[in-house]
Amino acid sequence: MARTGMSDGAPWAGSERQAGGPAALGAHHPSYVFAETDLLRRQAQRESNARSYPRRIPLSLRRAYGAYLEDTEGRVFLDCLSCAGALALGHNHPVVVEALQRALRDQLPLQTLDLTTPIKDEFVEELFALLPPAFARHAKIQFCGPTGTDAVEAALKLVKTAKQRANVLAFHGAYHGMSQGSLALMGNLSPKRRLPGLGGNVQFLPFPYAYRCPFGLGGAAGEDAGLAYIETVLSDPESGVLPPACVIVEPIQGEGGVIPASASWLSRLRELTRVHDVPLVLDEVQTGLGRTGSYFAFQDADITPDVLVLSKAIGGGLPLSVVVYREELDTWQPGAHAGTFRGNQLAMVAGLATLKFVRAARLDLHAAEMGKRLRERLCALQARVPFIGDVRGRGLMLGVEIVDPVGAQGRDGAYPHRPKLAAALQAHCLARGLLIEIGGRHGSTLRFLPPLIITPAQIDQVADTFAAAVDAMLANLH
Ligand SMILES: Cc1ncc(COP(=O)(O)O)c(C=O)c1O
């Protein structure tokens, strides 16, 4: 088992006021009641209507360590959200904290635009060392404005410039960020519906969603049908779709509902795009850096992308994003993707410490092992709980789709979505000290994205707490 650098409890575990601190979580479940605090009230008054997480997770946070969060009321939570997957090493990991403290002591320039520094140089070396050599040997890197969505924008500009094509192919269920170019690639209609004038030139393709196969086939037959369709789009001179600048895809759709593409689907997509001279852009903003059981999810399929988009975990908890790409695509002009905060040195320090730790501790393998442990427990639950329709994902990126087992099955054989029950389960988990995310079609997939340093005992706490919430719901439903 990997040395995670963390213990099973938070350093303040002995001091929490409530019964349900880290040691107690899972043993006897806390039952937190969430009253509106002054902080939450003021947040609701002052912050924009576009705020999202506080509506489902009504917490004001005070401190955090490892896989634990503590709110201002002294309640402790096991964090299976990890800042939407950004905290590979959890909160305040000692290697990250020490590296940041050292950098501040050494008066590192905090921002350098895109000027180089020893830290930046070392960060690139370390990142390239994690990539498959066949890709890294001929790769270039662009540092972007520090969010994932800016790196997606950069990737689009890169391939559009290189290929001099306007059209992009994306997938149903895709999530690539919230700036307008990325939003145009998004499957989910709700953020797009009320936003007139969103850029076009995007054609959407079927993603291999086995549980709700768009062709009603599922399994290998569903994947074959989807790929045959993509091949038609790319090769039929009357498909109506102009040759695209790229195909952009997440190897595992995260926000779309934790839907993994199989290795064979991904490698056949790679082959199709190669044959038709279409750059393949892999968005690994969420899957990157060990989360799925390999350093990068595409390694499972043994393919080489043309463009790789990375953010979240590579910044060690601070904002950082990059695009790594095949050097032949490097035809854009100086200044083609400028931005003030591309030289965030503290993020590179935190990111470098994280990359090194992930590699030294083989947290990719640890994530595979911990993911298997959690998945087995979730599958055991599925076997006895009719409203758990599907358990899926890879490594520490797992999803549980909640369905209505007495509703009419669709042509794909799946039961209807059950978003209200999913939301109630999320709330029940929170009341028991477990923070999980919700996403997917109709908001009916519960998502587990714990930090990669999670221990076996903590995985068991997650599984026990989730099972208790499920059983409470079962009892309510009867
Ligand atoms: C696959 C993927 N791409 C892009 C993004 C956008 O990243 P950001 O929220 O940092 O802009 C996300 C965010 O969740 C993501 O999951």
Ligand as a Chemical Component Dictionary entry (heavy atoms), coordinates in Angstrom:
data_LIG
# 
_chem_comp.id                   LIG 
_chem_comp.type                 NON-POLYMER 
_chem_comp.pdbx_formal_charge   0 
_chem_comp.three_letter_code    LIG 
# 
loop_
_chem_comp_atom.comp_id 
_chem_comp_atom.atom_id 
_chem_comp_atom.alt_atom_id 
_chem_comp_atom.type_symbol 
_chem_comp_atom.charge 
_chem_comp_atom.model_Cartn_x 
_chem_comp_atom.model_Cartn_y 
_chem_comp_atom.model_Cartn_z 
_chem_comp_atom.pdbx_ordinal 
LIG C1 C1 C 0 -13.190 17.644 -17.963 1  
LIG C2 C2 C 0 -13.199 19.072 -17.538 2  
LIG N1 N1 N 0 -12.738 20.004 -18.375 3  
LIG C3 C3 C 0 -12.708 21.297 -18.049 4  
LIG C4 C4 C 0 -13.158 21.732 -16.827 5  
LIG C5 C5 C 0 -13.148 23.191 -16.494 6  
LIG O1 O1 O 0 -12.213 23.478 -15.513 7  
LIG P1 P1 P 0 -12.362 24.833 -14.675 8  
LIG O2 O2 O 0 -13.572 24.675 -13.828 9  
LIG O3 O3 O 0 -11.093 24.921 -13.881 10 
LIG O4 O4 O 0 -12.484 25.925 -15.653 11 
LIG C6 C6 C 0 -13.641 20.789 -15.908 12 
LIG C7 C7 C 0 -14.136 21.202 -14.589 13 
LIG O5 O5 O 0 -14.723 20.470 -13.838 14 
LIG C8 C8 C 0 -13.656 19.420 -16.281 15 
LIG O6 O6 O 0 -14.113 18.485 -15.442 16 
# 
loop_
_chem_comp_bond.comp_id 
_chem_comp_bond.atom_id_1 
_chem_comp_bond.atom_id_2 
_chem_comp_bond.value_order 
_chem_comp_bond.pdbx_ordinal 
LIG C1 C2 SING 1  
LIG C2 N1 SING 2  
LIG C2 C8 DOUB 3  
LIG N1 C3 DOUB 4  
LIG C3 C4 SING 5  
LIG C4 C5 SING 6  
LIG C4 C6 DOUB 7  
LIG C5 O1 SING 8  
LIG O1 P1 SING 9  
LIG P1 O2 DOUB 10 
LIG P1 O3 SING 11 
LIG P1 O4 SING 12 
LIG C6 C7 SING 13 
LIG C6 C8 SING 14 
LIG C7 O5 DOUB 15 
LIG C8 O6 SING 16 
# 
